Amino acid sequence: MVDYFREENQARKSAIRGSEMSATQRINQWRNQKFEEFKNDYQKRIDTEDGIRKTKEKEVMDMELLEMELIKRLQNTQLIQKQAFEELDTVLKHSN
């Protein structure tokens, strides 16, 4: 009879250990799954921010090119105006 209870207790212990191991495995799987989800979400945010940064950098480069072009056009306009004023000044000096 004692052997029967001993075997019964051993069977219960084994069942409990099996349940505990199974529960621990499920918890570890859940943690790993959550970690992967968080990692993937974080990577998506990084990729999105990287795309936005690249877009903004391109916009800045385009604006800098436009600025350089406008500055050259302004300088050319100023040069033309200066030449026109010099010609006008020369004509006015010679007409007196």
GROMACS elastic network, one bead per residue, 0.5 to 0.9 nm:
[ bonds ]
;  ai    aj funct       b0    kb
    1     5     6  0.65377   500
    1     6     6  0.86009   500
    2     5     6  0.52292   500
    2     6     6  0.60741   500
    2     7     6  0.85626   500
    3     7     6  0.60289   500
    3     8     6  0.83898   500
    4     7     6  0.51556   500
    4     8     6  0.60418   500
    4     9     6  0.85901   500
    5     9     6  0.59762   500
    5    10     6  0.84081   500
    6     9     6  0.51435   500
    6    10     6  0.61606   500
    6    11     6  0.86025   500
    7    11     6  0.61006   500
    7    12     6  0.86035   500
    8    11     6  0.50920   500
    8    12     6  0.62590   500
    8    13     6  0.86307   500
    9    12     6  0.50303   500
    9    13     6  0.60569   500
    9    14     6  0.84990   500
   10    13     6  0.50245   500
   10    14     6  0.60831   500
   10    15     6  0.85051   500
   11    14     6  0.50896   500
   11    15     6  0.61003   500
   11    16     6  0.85519   500
   12    16     6  0.60080   500
   12    17     6  0.84677   500
   13    16     6  0.50398   500
   13    17     6  0.60273   500
   13    18     6  0.84128   500
   14    17     6  0.50718   500
   14    18     6  0.60091   500
   14    19     6  0.85229   500
   15    18     6  0.50210   500
   15    19     6  0.61270   500
   15    20     6  0.85549   500
   16    19     6  0.50236   500
   16    20     6  0.60472   500
   16    21     6  0.85090   500
   17    20     6  0.50007   500
   17    21     6  0.60330   500
   17    22     6  0.84072   500
   18    21     6  0.51356   500
   18    22     6  0.60336   500
   18    23     6  0.84914   500
   19    23     6  0.59947   500
   19    24     6  0.84552   500
   20    23     6  0.50272   500
   20    24     6  0.60110   500
   20    25     6  0.84938   500
   21    25     6  0.60693   500
   21    26     6  0.85772   500
   22    25     6  0.50806   500
   22    26     6  0.62084   500
   22    27     6  0.86133   500
   23    26     6  0.50801   500
   23    27     6  0.61421   500
   23    28     6  0.85467   500
   24    27     6  0.50715   500
   24    28     6  0.60899   500
   24    29     6  0.85266   500
   25    28     6  0.50211   500
   25    29     6  0.60383   500
   25    30     6  0.85069   500
   26    29     6  0.50018   500
   26    30     6  0.60675   500
   26    31     6  0.85454   500
   27    30     6  0.50457   500
   27    31     6  0.61288   500
   27    32     6  0.85427   500
   28    31     6  0.50323   500
   28    32     6  0.60557   500
   28    33     6  0.84552   500
   29    32     6  0.50696   500
   29    33     6  0.60055   500
   29    34     6  0.85365   500
   30    33     6  0.50452   500
   30    34     6  0.61166   500
   30    35     6  0.84896   500
   31    34     6  0.51167   500
   31    35     6  0.60234   500
   31    36     6  0.85716   500
   32    36     6  0.61561   500
   32    37     6  0.85779   500
   33    36     6  0.51433   500
   33    37     6  0.61833   500
   33    38     6  0.86499   500
   34    38     6  0.60911   500
   34    39     6  0.84092   500
   35    38     6  0.51528   500
   35    39     6  0.59997   500
   35    40     6  0.85195   500
   36    40     6  0.59954   500
   36    41     6  0.84734   500
   37    40     6  0.51271   500
   37    41     6  0.60922   500
   37    42     6  0.84870   500
   38    41     6  0.50708   500
   38    42     6  0.60120   500
   38    43     6  0.85124   500
   39    42     6  0.50821   500
   39    43     6  0.61173   500
   39    44     6  0.86015   500
   40    43     6  0.50361   500
   40    44     6  0.61402   500
   40    45     6  0.86425   500
   41    44     6  0.50733   500
   41    45     6  0.62771   500
   41    46     6  0.86602   500
   42    45     6  0.50992   500
   42    46     6  0.62104   500
   42    47     6  0.86190   500
   43    47     6  0.60695   500
   43    48     6  0.85008   500
   44    47     6  0.50350   500
   44    48     6  0.60513   500
   44    49     6  0.85166   500
   45    48     6  0.50456   500
   45    49     6  0.60494   500
   45    50     6  0.83809   500
   46    49     6  0.51306   500
   46    50     6  0.59407   500
   46    51     6  0.85112   500
   47    51     6  0.61124   500
   47    52     6  0.86195   500
   48    51     6  0.51024   500
   48    52     6  0.62597   500
   48    53     6  0.86049   500
   49    52     6  0.50107   500
   49    53     6  0.60374   500
   49    54     6  0.85612   500
   50    53     6  0.50030   500
   50    54     6  0.61447   500
   50    55     6  0.85570   500
   51    54     6  0.51545   500
   51    55     6  0.61658   500
   51    56     6  0.86269   500
   52    55     6  0.50632   500
   52    56     6  0.61451   500
   52    57     6  0.85522   500
   53    56     6  0.51212   500
   53    57     6  0.60767   500
   53    58     6  0.86073   500
   54    57     6  0.50278   500
   54    58     6  0.61945   500
   54    59     6  0.85935   500
   55    58     6  0.51738   500
   55    59     6  0.62306   500
   55    60     6  0.86979   500
   56    60     6  0.61395   500
   56    61     6  0.85793   500
   57    60     6  0.50643   500
   57    61     6  0.61877   500
   57    62     6  0.86040   500
   58    61     6  0.50112   500
   58    62     6  0.60955   500
   58    63     6  0.84934   500
   59    62     6  0.50816   500
   59    63     6  0.60937   500
   59    64     6  0.85573   500
   60    63     6  0.50080   500
   60    64     6  0.60725   500
   60    65     6  0.86082   500
   61    64     6  0.50150   500
   61    65     6  0.62245   500
   61    66     6  0.86038   500
   62    65     6  0.51284   500
   62    66     6  0.61970   500
   62    67     6  0.85298   500
   63    67     6  0.59855   500
   63    68     6  0.85860   500
   64    68     6  0.61760   500
   64    69     6  0.85924   500
   65    68     6  0.51183   500
   65    69     6  0.62243   500
   65    70     6  0.86188   500
   66    69     6  0.50339   500
   66    70     6  0.60918   500
   66    71     6  0.85071   500
   67    70     6  0.50968   500
   67    71     6  0.60567   500
   67    72     6  0.86071   500
   68    71     6  0.50723   500
   68    72     6  0.62171   500
   68    73     6  0.86313   500
   69    72     6  0.51608   500
   69    73     6  0.62260   500
   69    74     6  0.86105   500
   70    74     6  0.60508   500
   70    75     6  0.85008   500
   71    75     6  0.60798   500
   71    76     6  0.85381   500
   72    75     6  0.50120   500
   72    76     6  0.60883   500
   72    77     6  0.85228   500
   73    76     6  0.50277   500
   73    77     6  0.61010   500
   73    78     6  0.85327   500
   74    78     6  0.60444   500
   74    79     6  0.84829   500
   75    78     6  0.50082   500
   75    79     6  0.60689   500
   75    80     6  0.85845   500
   76    79     6  0.50105   500
   76    80     6  0.61784   500
   76    81     6  0.85886   500
   77    80     6  0.50755   500
   77    81     6  0.61467   500
   77    82     6  0.85317   500
   78    81     6  0.50085   500
   78    82     6  0.60200   500
   78    83     6  0.85428   500
   79    82     6  0.50091   500
   79    83     6  0.61409   500
   79    84     6  0.85040   500
   80    83     6  0.51232   500
   80    84     6  0.60851   500
   80    85     6  0.86170   500
   81    85     6  0.60933   500
   81    86     6  0.84985   500
   82    85     6  0.51277   500
   82    86     6  0.60996   500
   82    87     6  0.85675   500
   83    86     6  0.50125   500
   83    87     6  0.60962   500
   83    88     6  0.84752   500
   84    87     6  0.50969   500
   84    88     6  0.60551   500
   84    89     6  0.84750   500
   85    89     6  0.59245   500
   85    90     6  0.84266   500
   86    90     6  0.60421   500
   86    91     6  0.85427   500
   87    90     6  0.50012   500
   87    91     6  0.61087   500
   87    92     6  0.85117   500
   88    91     6  0.50782   500
   88    92     6  0.60529   500
   88    93     6  0.85343   500
   89    92     6  0.50765   500
   89    93     6  0.60735   500
   89    94     6  0.85768   500
   90    93     6  0.51582   500
   90    94     6  0.61976   500
   90    95     6  0.85713   500
   91    94     6  0.51842   500
   91    95     6  0.60329   500
   91    96     6  0.88570   500
   92    95     6  0.51548   500
   92    96     6  0.65959   500
   93    96     6  0.56900   500
